[in-house]
Amino acid sequence: MPRYEFRCRTCASTFEVDRPMSAASDPADCPGGHGDTVKLLTTVGLGGMARTASPPAMAPAGGGGCCGGGCCG
């Protein structure tokens, strides 16, 4: 079952709620009893590959500039 993250606007606490996708847009009450909450956008639900993807390639070290210092004399 998907897990959704919410933040309470009253006490600023963040909490998670497990619920079916069909109820993803339903409001959630704060564990502190407040009703003014907002659903947060999380990358886990969007990507899926974020944890397994390889890191981006690093530019070669050099003198800097737009081409790594190769064209600057």
mmCIF file of the N, C-alpha and C atoms, coordinates in Angstrom:
data_MODEL
# 
_entry.id   MODEL 
# 
loop_
_atom_site.group_PDB 
_atom_site.id 
_atom_site.type_symbol 
_atom_site.label_atom_id 
_atom_site.label_alt_id 
_atom_site.label_comp_id 
_atom_site.label_asym_id 
_atom_site.label_entity_id 
_atom_site.label_seq_id 
_atom_site.pdbx_PDB_ins_code 
_atom_site.Cartn_x 
_atom_site.Cartn_y 
_atom_site.Cartn_z 
_atom_site.occupancy 
_atom_site.B_iso_or_equiv 
_atom_site.pdbx_formal_charge 
_atom_site.auth_seq_id 
_atom_site.auth_comp_id 
_atom_site.auth_asym_id 
_atom_site.auth_atom_id 
_atom_site.pdbx_PDB_model_num 
ATOM 1   N N  . MET A 1 1  ? 0.861  -1.176 0.000   1.00 0.00 ? 1  MET A N  1 
ATOM 2   C CA . MET A 1 1  ? 0.000  0.000  0.000   1.00 0.00 ? 1  MET A CA 1 
ATOM 3   C C  . MET A 1 1  ? 0.905  1.237  0.000   1.00 0.00 ? 1  MET A C  1 
ATOM 4   N N  . PRO A 1 2  ? 0.594  2.215  -0.833  1.00 0.00 ? 2  PRO A N  1 
ATOM 5   C CA . PRO A 1 2  ? 1.426  3.424  -0.891  1.00 0.00 ? 2  PRO A CA 1 
ATOM 6   C C  . PRO A 1 2  ? 1.398  4.216  0.408   1.00 0.00 ? 2  PRO A C  1 
ATOM 7   N N  . ARG A 1 3  ? 2.495  4.893  0.657   1.00 0.00 ? 3  ARG A N  1 
ATOM 8   C CA . ARG A 1 3  ? 2.634  5.741  1.851   1.00 0.00 ? 3  ARG A CA 1 
ATOM 9   C C  . ARG A 1 3  ? 2.733  7.190  1.369   1.00 0.00 ? 3  ARG A C  1 
ATOM 10  N N  . TYR A 1 4  ? 1.951  8.061  1.973   1.00 0.00 ? 4  TYR A N  1 
ATOM 11  C CA . TYR A 1 4  ? 1.920  9.478  1.607   1.00 0.00 ? 4  TYR A CA 1 
ATOM 12  C C  . TYR A 1 4  ? 2.390  10.321 2.786   1.00 0.00 ? 4  TYR A C  1 
ATOM 13  N N  . GLU A 1 5  ? 3.136  11.361 2.486   1.00 0.00 ? 5  GLU A N  1 
ATOM 14  C CA . GLU A 1 5  ? 3.682  12.233 3.521   1.00 0.00 ? 5  GLU A CA 1 
ATOM 15  C C  . GLU A 1 5  ? 2.870  13.530 3.570   1.00 0.00 ? 5  GLU A C  1 
ATOM 16  N N  . PHE A 1 6  ? 2.543  13.943 4.769   1.00 0.00 ? 6  PHE A N  1 
ATOM 17  C CA . PHE A 1 6  ? 1.773  15.165 4.994   1.00 0.00 ? 6  PHE A CA 1 
ATOM 18  C C  . PHE A 1 6  ? 2.519  16.067 5.965   1.00 0.00 ? 6  PHE A C  1 
ATOM 19  N N  . ARG A 1 7  ? 2.206  17.361 5.915   1.00 0.00 ? 7  ARG A N  1 
ATOM 20  C CA . ARG A 1 7  ? 2.757  18.326 6.875   1.00 0.00 ? 7  ARG A CA 1 
ATOM 21  C C  . ARG A 1 7  ? 1.588  19.120 7.444   1.00 0.00 ? 7  ARG A C  1 
ATOM 22  N N  . CYS A 1 8  ? 1.620  19.286 8.754   1.00 0.00 ? 8  CYS A N  1 
ATOM 23  C CA . CYS A 1 8  ? 0.597  20.060 9.445   1.00 0.00 ? 8  CYS A CA 1 
ATOM 24  C C  . CYS A 1 8  ? 0.967  21.535 9.378   1.00 0.00 ? 8  CYS A C  1 
ATOM 25  N N  . ARG A 1 9  ? 0.048  22.355 8.941   1.00 0.00 ? 9  ARG A N  1 
ATOM 26  C CA . ARG A 1 9  ? 0.301  23.800 8.868   1.00 0.00 ? 9  ARG A CA 1 
ATOM 27  C C  . ARG A 1 9  ? 0.212  24.464 10.239  1.00 0.00 ? 9  ARG A C  1 
ATOM 28  N N  . THR A 1 10 ? -0.450 23.822 11.186  1.00 0.00 ? 10 THR A N  1 
ATOM 29  C CA . THR A 1 10 ? -0.613 24.385 12.525  1.00 0.00 ? 10 THR A CA 1 
ATOM 30  C C  . THR A 1 10 ? 0.624  24.175 13.387  1.00 0.00 ? 10 THR A C  1 
ATOM 31  N N  . CYS A 1 11 ? 1.114  22.918 13.459  1.00 0.00 ? 11 CYS A N  1 
ATOM 32  C CA . CYS A 1 11 ? 2.252  22.622 14.341  1.00 0.00 ? 11 CYS A CA 1 
ATOM 33  C C  . CYS A 1 11 ? 3.539  22.298 13.582  1.00 0.00 ? 11 CYS A C  1 
ATOM 34  N N  . ALA A 1 12 ? 3.497  22.288 12.254  1.00 0.00 ? 12 ALA A N  1 
ATOM 35  C CA . ALA A 1 12 ? 4.650  22.054 11.377  1.00 0.00 ? 12 ALA A CA 1 
ATOM 36  C C  . ALA A 1 12 ? 5.223  20.645 11.493  1.00 0.00 ? 12 ALA A C  1 
ATOM 37  N N  . SER A 1 13 ? 4.476  19.694 12.047  1.00 0.00 ? 13 SER A N  1 
ATOM 38  C CA . SER A 1 13 ? 4.978  18.321 12.100  1.00 0.00 ? 13 SER A CA 1 
ATOM 39  C C  . SER A 1 13 ? 4.748  17.645 10.754  1.00 0.00 ? 13 SER A C  1 
ATOM 40  N N  . THR A 1 14 ? 5.606  16.691 10.449  1.00 0.00 ? 14 THR A N  1 
ATOM 41  C CA . THR A 1 14 ? 5.488  15.901 9.228   1.00 0.00 ? 14 THR A CA 1 
ATOM 42  C C  . THR A 1 14 ? 5.139  14.483 9.637   1.00 0.00 ? 14 THR A C  1 
ATOM 43  N N  . PHE A 1 15 ? 4.198  13.860 8.924   1.00 0.00 ? 15 PHE A N  1 
ATOM 44  C CA . PHE A 1 15 ? 3.761  12.509 9.257   1.00 0.00 ? 15 PHE A CA 1 
ATOM 45  C C  . PHE A 1 15 ? 3.391  11.764 7.994   1.00 0.00 ? 15 PHE A C  1 
ATOM 46  N N  . GLU A 1 16 ? 3.355  10.437 8.093   1.00 0.00 ? 16 GLU A N  1 
ATOM 47  C CA . GLU A 1 16 ? 3.047  9.591  6.950   1.00 0.00 ? 16 GLU A CA 1 
ATOM 48  C C  . GLU A 1 16 ? 1.736  8.852  7.173   1.00 0.00 ? 16 GLU A C  1 
ATOM 49  N N  . VAL A 1 17 ? 1.050  8.582  6.061   1.00 0.00 ? 17 VAL A N  1 
ATOM 50  C CA . VAL A 1 17 ? -0.219 7.865  6.104   1.00 0.00 ? 17 VAL A CA 1 
ATOM 51  C C  . VAL A 1 17 ? -0.187 6.786  5.032   1.00 0.00 ? 17 VAL A C  1 
ATOM 52  N N  . ASP A 1 18 ? -0.496 5.538  5.399   1.00 0.00 ? 18 ASP A N  1 
ATOM 53  C CA . ASP A 1 18 ? -0.641 4.449  4.442   1.00 0.00 ? 18 ASP A CA 1 
ATOM 54  C C  . ASP A 1 18 ? -2.095 4.393  4.016   1.00 0.00 ? 18 ASP A C  1 
ATOM 55  N N  . ARG A 1 19 ? -2.308 4.427  2.698   1.00 0.00 ? 19 ARG A N  1 
ATOM 56  C CA . ARG A 1 19 ? -3.671 4.359  2.185   1.00 0.00 ? 19 ARG A CA 1 
ATOM 57  C C  . ARG A 1 19 ? -3.640 3.931  0.725   1.00 0.00 ? 19 ARG A C  1 
ATOM 58  N N  . PRO A 1 20 ? -4.766 3.414  0.220   1.00 0.00 ? 20 PRO A N  1 
ATOM 59  C CA . PRO A 1 20 ? -4.804 3.010  -1.185  1.00 0.00 ? 20 PRO A CA 1 
ATOM 60  C C  . PRO A 1 20 ? -4.694 4.222  -2.110  1.00 0.00 ? 20 PRO A C  1 
ATOM 61  N N  . MET A 1 21 ? -4.242 3.978  -3.329  1.00 0.00 ? 21 MET A N  1 
ATOM 62  C CA . MET A 1 21 ? -4.093 5.068  -4.297  1.00 0.00 ? 21 MET A CA 1 
ATOM 63  C C  . MET A 1 21 ? -5.419 5.765  -4.567  1.00 0.00 ? 21 MET A C  1 
ATOM 64  N N  . SER A 1 22 ? -6.513 5.047  -4.452  1.00 0.00 ? 22 SER A N  1 
ATOM 65  C CA . SER A 1 22 ? -7.825 5.648  -4.695  1.00 0.00 ? 22 SER A CA 1 
ATOM 66  C C  . SER A 1 22 ? -8.155 6.716  -3.653  1.00 0.00 ? 22 SER A C  1 
ATOM 67  N N  . ALA A 1 23 ? -7.458 6.719  -2.515  1.00 0.00 ? 23 ALA A N  1 
ATOM 68  C CA . ALA A 1 23 ? -7.691 7.707  -1.461  1.00 0.00 ? 23 ALA A CA 1 
ATOM 69  C C  . ALA A 1 23 ? -6.521 8.677  -1.333  1.00 0.00 ? 23 ALA A C  1 
ATOM 70  N N  . ALA A 1 24 ? -5.659 8.745  -2.342  1.00 0.00 ? 24 ALA A N  1 
ATOM 71  C CA . ALA A 1 24 ? -4.455 9.578  -2.280  1.00 0.00 ? 24 ALA A CA 1 
ATOM 72  C C  . ALA A 1 24 ? -4.765 11.054 -2.052  1.00 0.00 ? 24 ALA A C  1 
ATOM 73  N N  . SER A 1 25 ? -5.857 11.556 -2.583  1.00 0.00 ? 25 SER A N  1 
ATOM 74  C CA . SER A 1 25 ? -6.189 12.979 -2.463  1.00 0.00 ? 25 SER A CA 1 
ATOM 75  C C  . SER A 1 25 ? -7.016 13.314 -1.231  1.00 0.00 ? 25 SER A C  1 
ATOM 76  N N  . ASP A 1 26 ? -7.407 12.306 -0.464  1.00 0.00 ? 26 ASP A N  1 
ATOM 77  C CA . ASP A 1 26 ? -8.211 12.551 0.736   1.00 0.00 ? 26 ASP A CA 1 
ATOM 78  C C  . ASP A 1 26 ? -7.397 13.323 1.774   1.00 0.00 ? 26 ASP A C  1 
ATOM 79  N N  . PRO A 1 27 ? -8.037 14.206 2.531   1.00 0.00 ? 27 PRO A N  1 
ATOM 80  C CA . PRO A 1 27 ? -7.314 14.932 3.592   1.00 0.00 ? 27 PRO A CA 1 
ATOM 81  C C  . PRO A 1 27 ? -6.884 13.983 4.711   1.00 0.00 ? 27 PRO A C  1 
ATOM 82  N N  . ALA A 1 28 ? -5.874 14.392 5.452   1.00 0.00 ? 28 ALA A N  1 
ATOM 83  C CA . ALA A 1 28 ? -5.391 13.595 6.591   1.00 0.00 ? 28 ALA A CA 1 
ATOM 84  C C  . ALA A 1 28 ? -5.261 14.505 7.803   1.00 0.00 ? 28 ALA A C  1 
ATOM 85  N N  . ASP A 1 29 ? -5.750 14.044 8.936   1.00 0.00 ? 29 ASP A N  1 
ATOM 86  C CA . ASP A 1 29 ? -5.618 14.809 10.178  1.00 0.00 ? 29 ASP A CA 1 
ATOM 87  C C  . ASP A 1 29 ? -4.236 14.579 10.778  1.00 0.00 ? 29 ASP A C  1 
ATOM 88  N N  . CYS A 1 30 ? -3.677 15.620 11.339  1.00 0.00 ? 30 CYS A N  1 
ATOM 89  C CA . CYS A 1 30 ? -2.401 15.574 12.039  1.00 0.00 ? 30 CYS A CA 1 
ATOM 90  C C  . CYS A 1 30 ? -2.532 14.683 13.274  1.00 0.00 ? 30 CYS A C  1 
ATOM 91  N N  . PRO A 1 31 ? -1.492 13.927 13.625  1.00 0.00 ? 31 PRO A N  1 
ATOM 92  C CA . PRO A 1 31 ? -1.550 13.124 14.849  1.00 0.00 ? 31 PRO A CA 1 
ATOM 93  C C  . PRO A 1 31 ? -1.804 13.972 16.100  1.00 0.00 ? 31 PRO A C  1 
ATOM 94  N N  . GLY A 1 32 ? -1.500 15.271 16.027  1.00 0.00 ? 32 GLY A N  1 
ATOM 95  C CA . GLY A 1 32 ? -1.760 16.166 17.146  1.00 0.00 ? 32 GLY A CA 1 
ATOM 96  C C  . GLY A 1 32 ? -3.194 16.669 17.195  1.00 0.00 ? 32 GLY A C  1 
ATOM 97  N N  . GLY A 1 33 ? -4.020 16.218 16.233  1.00 0.00 ? 33 GLY A N  1 
ATOM 98  C CA . GLY A 1 33 ? -5.428 16.585 16.238  1.00 0.00 ? 33 GLY A CA 1 
ATOM 99  C C  . GLY A 1 33 ? -5.784 17.773 15.351  1.00 0.00 ? 33 GLY A C  1 
ATOM 100 N N  . HIS A 1 34 ? -4.831 18.323 14.633  1.00 0.00 ? 34 HIS A N  1 
ATOM 101 C CA . HIS A 1 34 ? -5.091 19.464 13.747  1.00 0.00 ? 34 HIS A CA 1 
ATOM 102 C C  . HIS A 1 34 ? -5.576 18.974 12.388  1.00 0.00 ? 34 HIS A C  1 
ATOM 103 N N  . GLY A 1 35 ? -6.419 19.755 11.764  1.00 0.00 ? 35 GLY A N  1 
ATOM 104 C CA . GLY A 1 35 ? -6.977 19.371 10.479  1.00 0.00 ? 35 GLY A CA 1 
ATOM 105 C C  . GLY A 1 35 ? -6.394 20.097 9.294   1.00 0.00 ? 35 GLY A C  1 
ATOM 106 N N  . ASP A 1 36 ? -5.591 21.120 9.532   1.00 0.00 ? 36 ASP A N  1 
ATOM 107 C CA . ASP A 1 36 ? -5.033 21.928 8.441   1.00 0.00 ? 36 ASP A CA 1 
ATOM 108 C C  . ASP A 1 36 ? -3.713 21.324 7.979   1.00 0.00 ? 36 ASP A C  1 
ATOM 109 N N  . THR A 1 37 ? -3.785 20.332 7.081   1.00 0.00 ? 37 THR A N  1 
ATOM 110 C CA . THR A 1 37 ? -2.596 19.646 6.598   1.00 0.00 ? 37 THR A CA 1 
ATOM 111 C C  . THR A 1 37 ? -2.494 19.747 5.090   1.00 0.00 ? 37 THR A C  1 
ATOM 112 N N  . VAL A 1 38 ? -1.301 19.504 4.586   1.00 0.00 ? 38 VAL A N  1 
ATOM 113 C CA . VAL A 1 38 ? -1.059 19.527 3.155   1.00 0.00 ? 38 VAL A CA 1 
ATOM 114 C C  . VAL A 1 38 ? -0.236 18.296 2.789   1.00 0.00 ? 38 VAL A C  1 
ATOM 115 N N  . LYS A 1 39 ? -0.583 17.675 1.665   1.00 0.00 ? 39 LYS A N  1 
ATOM 116 C CA . LYS A 1 39 ? 0.139  16.494 1.196   1.00 0.00 ? 39 LYS A CA 1 
ATOM 117 C C  . LYS A 1 39 ? 1.436  16.957 0.533   1.00 0.00 ? 39 LYS A C  1 
ATOM 118 N N  . LEU A 1 40 ? 2.551  16.314 0.873   1.00 0.00 ? 40 LEU A N  1 
ATOM 119 C CA . LEU A 1 40 ? 3.846  16.677 0.314   1.00 0.00 ? 40 LEU A CA 1 
ATOM 120 C C  . LEU A 1 40 ? 4.152  15.816 -0.903  1.00 0.00 ? 40 LEU A C  1 
ATOM 121 N N  . LEU A 1 41 ? 4.863  16.364 -1.833  1.00 0.00 ? 41 LEU A N  1 
ATOM 122 C CA . LEU A 1 41 ? 5.296  15.642 -3.019  1.00 0.00 ? 41 LEU A CA 1 
ATOM 123 C C  . LEU A 1 41 ? 6.604  14.939 -2.677  1.00 0.00 ? 41 LEU A C  1 
ATOM 124 N N  . THR A 1 42 ? 6.639  13.622 -2.862  1.00 0.00 ? 42 THR A N  1 
ATOM 125 C CA . THR A 1 42 ? 7.848  12.870 -2.560  1.00 0.00 ? 42 THR A CA 1 
ATOM 126 C C  . THR A 1 42 ? 8.408  12.265 -3.837  1.00 0.00 ? 42 THR A C  1 
ATOM 127 N N  . THR A 1 43 ? 9.717  12.120 -3.891  1.00 0.00 ? 43 THR A N  1 
ATOM 128 C CA . THR A 1 43 ? 10.351 11.575 -5.086  1.00 0.00 ? 43 THR A CA 1 
ATOM 129 C C  . THR A 1 43 ? 10.298 10.061 -5.127  1.00 0.00 ? 43 THR A C  1 
ATOM 130 N N  . VAL A 1 44 ? 10.090 9.401  -4.022  1.00 0.00 ? 44 VAL A N  1 
ATOM 131 C CA . VAL A 1 44 ? 10.043 7.944  -3.996  1.00 0.00 ? 44 VAL A CA 1 
ATOM 132 C C  . VAL A 1 44 ? 8.903  7.443  -4.864  1.00 0.00 ? 44 VAL A C  1 
ATOM 133 N N  . GLY A 1 45 ? 7.757  8.075  -4.759  1.00 0.00 ? 45 GLY A N  1 
ATOM 134 C CA . GLY A 1 45 ? 6.609  7.664  -5.550  1.00 0.00 ? 45 GLY A CA 1 
ATOM 135 C C  . GLY A 1 45 ? 6.738  8.016  -7.017  1.00 0.00 ? 45 GLY A C  1 
ATOM 136 N N  . LEU A 1 46 ? 7.594  8.942  -7.354  1.00 0.00 ? 46 LEU A N  1 
ATOM 137 C CA . LEU A 1 46 ? 7.733  9.373  -8.734  1.00 0.00 ? 46 LEU A CA 1 
ATOM 138 C C  . LEU A 1 46 ? 8.790  8.597  -9.494  1.00 0.00 ? 46 LEU A C  1 
ATOM 139 N N  . GLY A 1 47 ? 9.917  8.339  -8.873  1.00 0.00 ? 47 GLY A N  1 
ATOM 140 C CA . GLY A 1 47 ? 11.040 7.775  -9.602  1.00 0.00 ? 47 GLY A CA 1 
ATOM 141 C C  . GLY A 1 47 ? 11.150 6.278  -9.548  1.00 0.00 ? 47 GLY A C  1 
ATOM 142 N N  . GLY A 1 48 ? 11.236 5.729  -8.383  1.00 0.00 ? 48 GLY A N  1 
ATOM 143 C CA . GLY A 1 48 ? 11.434 4.307  -8.265  1.00 0.00 ? 48 GLY A CA 1 
ATOM 144 C C  . GLY A 1 48 ? 12.865 3.882  -8.515  1.00 0.00 ? 48 GLY A C  1 
ATOM 145 N N  . MET A 1 49 ? 13.549 4.493  -9.452  1.00 0.00 ? 49 MET A N  1 
ATOM 146 C CA . MET A 1 49 ? 14.931 4.163  -9.792  1.00 0.00 ? 49 MET A CA 1 
ATOM 147 C C  . MET A 1 49 ? 15.914 5.087  -9.098  1.00 0.00 ? 49 MET A C  1 
ATOM 148 N N  . ALA A 1 50 ? 15.429 6.023  -8.328  1.00 0.00 ? 50 ALA A N  1 
ATOM 149 C CA . ALA A 1 50 ? 16.306 7.032  -7.733  1.00 0.00 ? 50 ALA A CA 1 
ATOM 150 C C  . ALA A 1 50 ? 17.383 6.412  -6.851  1.00 0.00 ? 50 ALA A C  1 
ATOM 151 N N  . ARG A 1 51 ? 17.085 5.346  -6.165  1.00 0.00 ? 51 ARG A N  1 
ATOM 152 C CA . ARG A 1 51 ? 18.073 4.741  -5.273  1.00 0.00 ? 51 ARG A CA 1 
ATOM 153 C C  . ARG A 1 51 ? 19.079 3.878  -6.022  1.00 0.00 ? 51 ARG A C  1 
ATOM 154 N N  . THR A 1 52 ? 18.713 3.353  -7.185  1.00 0.00 ? 52 THR A N  1 
ATOM 155 C CA . THR A 1 52 ? 19.588 2.424  -7.886  1.00 0.00 ? 52 THR A CA 1 
ATOM 156 C C  . THR A 1 52 ? 20.333 3.056  -9.044  1.00 0.00 ? 52 THR A C  1 
ATOM 157 N N  . ALA A 1 53 ? 19.985 4.268  -9.412  1.00 0.00 ? 53 ALA A N  1 
ATOM 158 C CA . ALA A 1 53 ? 20.651 4.920  -10.539 1.00 0.00 ? 53 ALA A CA 1 
ATOM 159 C C  . ALA A 1 53 ? 22.085 5.277  -10.169 1.00 0.00 ? 53 ALA A C  1 
ATOM 160 N N  . SER A 1 54 ? 22.974 5.177  -11.148 1.00 0.00 ? 54 SER A N  1 
ATOM 161 C CA . SER A 1 54 ? 24.367 5.514  -10.880 1.00 0.00 ? 54 SER A CA 1 
ATOM 162 C C  . SER A 1 54 ? 24.521 7.030  -10.811 1.00 0.00 ? 54 SER A C  1 
ATOM 163 N N  . PRO A 1 55 ? 25.514 7.517  -10.070 1.00 0.00 ? 55 PRO A N  1 
ATOM 164 C CA . PRO A 1 55 ? 25.705 8.958  -9.930  1.00 0.00 ? 55 PRO A CA 1 
ATOM 165 C C  . PRO A 1 55 ? 26.113 9.583  -11.261 1.00 0.00 ? 55 PRO A C  1 
ATOM 166 N N  . PRO A 1 56 ? 25.851 10.882 -11.442 1.00 0.00 ? 56 PRO A N  1 
ATOM 167 C CA . PRO A 1 56 ? 26.218 11.538 -12.689 1.00 0.00 ? 56 PRO A CA 1 
ATOM 168 C C  . PRO A 1 56 ? 27.739 11.573 -12.848 1.00 0.00 ? 56 PRO A C  1 
ATOM 169 N N  . ALA A 1 57 ? 28.177 11.522 -14.088 1.00 0.00 ? 57 ALA A N  1 
ATOM 170 C CA . ALA A 1 57 ? 29.612 11.568 -14.377 1.00 0.00 ? 57 ALA A CA 1 
ATOM 171 C C  . ALA A 1 57 ? 30.170 12.940 -14.026 1.00 0.00 ? 57 ALA A C  1 
ATOM 172 N N  . MET A 1 58 ? 31.354 12.939 -13.466 1.00 0.00 ? 58 MET A N  1 
ATOM 173 C CA . MET A 1 58 ? 32.010 14.187 -13.095 1.00 0.00 ? 58 MET A CA 1 
ATOM 174 C C  . MET A 1 58 ? 32.828 14.706 -14.275 1.00 0.00 ? 58 MET A C  1 
ATOM 175 N N  . ALA A 1 59 ? 32.870 16.017 -14.433 1.00 0.00 ? 59 ALA A N  1 
ATOM 176 C CA . ALA A 1 59 ? 33.693 16.635 -15.460 1.00 0.00 ? 59 ALA A CA 1 
ATOM 177 C C  . ALA A 1 59 ? 35.161 16.423 -15.077 1.00 0.00 ? 59 ALA A C  1 
ATOM 178 N N  . PRO A 1 60 ? 36.045 16.242 -16.054 1.00 0.00 ? 60 PRO A N  1 
ATOM 179 C CA . PRO A 1 60 ? 37.451 16.061 -15.728 1.00 0.00 ? 60 PRO A CA 1 
ATOM 180 C C  . PRO A 1 60 ? 38.025 17.305 -15.078 1.00 0.00 ? 60 PRO A C  1 
ATOM 181 N N  . ALA A 1 61 ? 38.952 17.076 -14.143 1.00 0.00 ? 61 ALA A N  1 
ATOM 182 C CA . ALA A 1 61 ? 39.593 18.204 -13.469 1.00 0.00 ? 61 ALA A CA 1 
ATOM 183 C C  . ALA A 1 61 ? 40.508 18.897 -14.456 1.00 0.00 ? 61 ALA A C  1 
ATOM 184 N N  . GLY A 1 62 ? 40.575 20.188 -14.332 1.00 0.00 ? 62 GLY A N  1 
ATOM 185 C CA . GLY A 1 62 ? 41.420 20.956 -15.242 1.00 0.00 ? 62 GLY A CA 1 
ATOM 186 C C  . GLY A 1 62 ? 41.499 22.394 -14.770 1.00 0.00 ? 62 GLY A C  1 
ATOM 187 N N  . GLY A 1 63 ? 41.709 23.271 -15.700 1.00 0.00 ? 63 GLY A N  1 
ATOM 188 C CA . GLY A 1 63 ? 41.868 24.682 -15.363 1.00 0.00 ? 63 GLY A CA 1 
ATOM 189 C C  . GLY A 1 63 ? 40.576 25.424 -15.205 1.00 0.00 ? 63 GLY A C  1 
ATOM 190 N N  . GLY A 1 64 ? 39.439 24.753 -15.390 1.00 0.00 ? 64 GLY A N  1 
ATOM 191 C CA . GLY A 1 64 ? 38.160 25.420 -15.251 1.00 0.00 ? 64 GLY A CA 1 
ATOM 192 C C  . GLY A 1 64 ? 37.689 25.978 -16.569 1.00 0.00 ? 64 GLY A C  1 
ATOM 193 N N  . GLY A 1 65 ? 36.794 26.943 -16.524 1.00 0.00 ? 65 GLY A N  1 
ATOM 194 C CA . GLY A 1 65 ? 36.262 27.519 -17.747 1.00 0.00 ? 65 GLY A CA 1 
ATOM 195 C C  . GLY A 1 65 ? 35.277 26.575 -18.423 1.00 0.00 ? 65 GLY A C  1 
ATOM 196 N N  . CYS A 1 66 ? 34.888 26.941 -19.627 1.00 0.00 ? 66 CYS A N  1 
ATOM 197 C CA . CYS A 1 66 ? 33.838 26.190 -20.305 1.00 0.00 ? 66 CYS A CA 1 
ATOM 198 C C  . CYS A 1 66 ? 34.308 24.856 -20.830 1.00 0.00 ? 66 CYS A C  1 
ATOM 199 N N  . CYS A 1 67 ? 35.593 24.682 -21.044 1.00 0.00 ? 67 CYS A N  1 
ATOM 200 C CA . CYS A 1 67 ? 36.070 23.423 -21.624 1.00 0.00 ? 67 CYS A CA 1 
ATOM 201 C C  . CYS A 1 67 ? 37.147 22.763 -20.757 1.00 0.00 ? 67 CYS A C  1 
ATOM 202 N N  . GLY A 1 68 ? 37.139 23.041 -19.481 1.00 0.00 ? 68 GLY A N  1 
ATOM 203 C CA . GLY A 1 68 ? 38.081 22.392 -18.590 1.00 0.00 ? 68 GLY A CA 1 
ATOM 204 C C  . GLY A 1 68 ? 39.494 22.900 -18.687 1.00 0.00 ? 68 GLY A C  1 
ATOM 205 N N  . GLY A 1 69 ? 39.702 23.999 -19.329 1.00 0.00 ? 69 GLY A N  1 
ATOM 206 C CA . GLY A 1 69 ? 41.049 24.599 -19.402 1.00 0.00 ? 69 GLY A CA 1 
ATOM 207 C C  . GLY A 1 69 ? 41.849 24.154 -20.602 1.00 0.00 ? 69 GLY A C  1 
ATOM 208 N N  . GLY A 1 70 ? 41.291 23.271 -21.429 1.00 0.00 ? 70 GLY A N  1 
ATOM 209 C CA . GLY A 1 70 ? 42.044 22.768 -22.587 1.00 0.00 ? 70 GLY A CA 1 
ATOM 210 C C  . GLY A 1 70 ? 42.294 23.801 -23.682 1.00 0.00 ? 70 GLY A C  1 
ATOM 211 N N  . CYS A 1 71 ? 41.415 24.780 -23.810 1.00 0.00 ? 71 CYS A N  1 
ATOM 212 C CA . CYS A 1 71 ? 41.581 25.740 -24.898 1.00 0.00 ? 71 CYS A CA 1 
ATOM 213 C C  . CYS A 1 71 ? 42.140 27.082 -24.402 1.00 0.00 ? 71 CYS A C  1 
ATOM 214 N N  . CYS A 1 72 ? 42.343 27.206 -23.118 1.00 0.00 ? 72 CYS A N  1 
ATOM 215 C CA . CYS A 1 72 ? 42.859 28.443 -22.556 1.00 0.00 ? 72 CYS A CA 1 
ATOM 216 C C  . CYS A 1 72 ? 44.363 28.277 -22.351 1.00 0.00 ? 72 CYS A C  1 
ATOM 217 N N  . GLY A 1 73 ? 45.113 29.124 -22.935 1.00 0.00 ? 73 GLY A N  1 
ATOM 218 C CA . GLY A 1 73 ? 46.563 28.925 -22.879 1.00 0.00 ? 73 GLY A CA 1 
ATOM 219 C C  . GLY A 1 73 ? 47.180 29.726 -21.872 1.00 0.00 ? 73 GLY A C  1 
# 
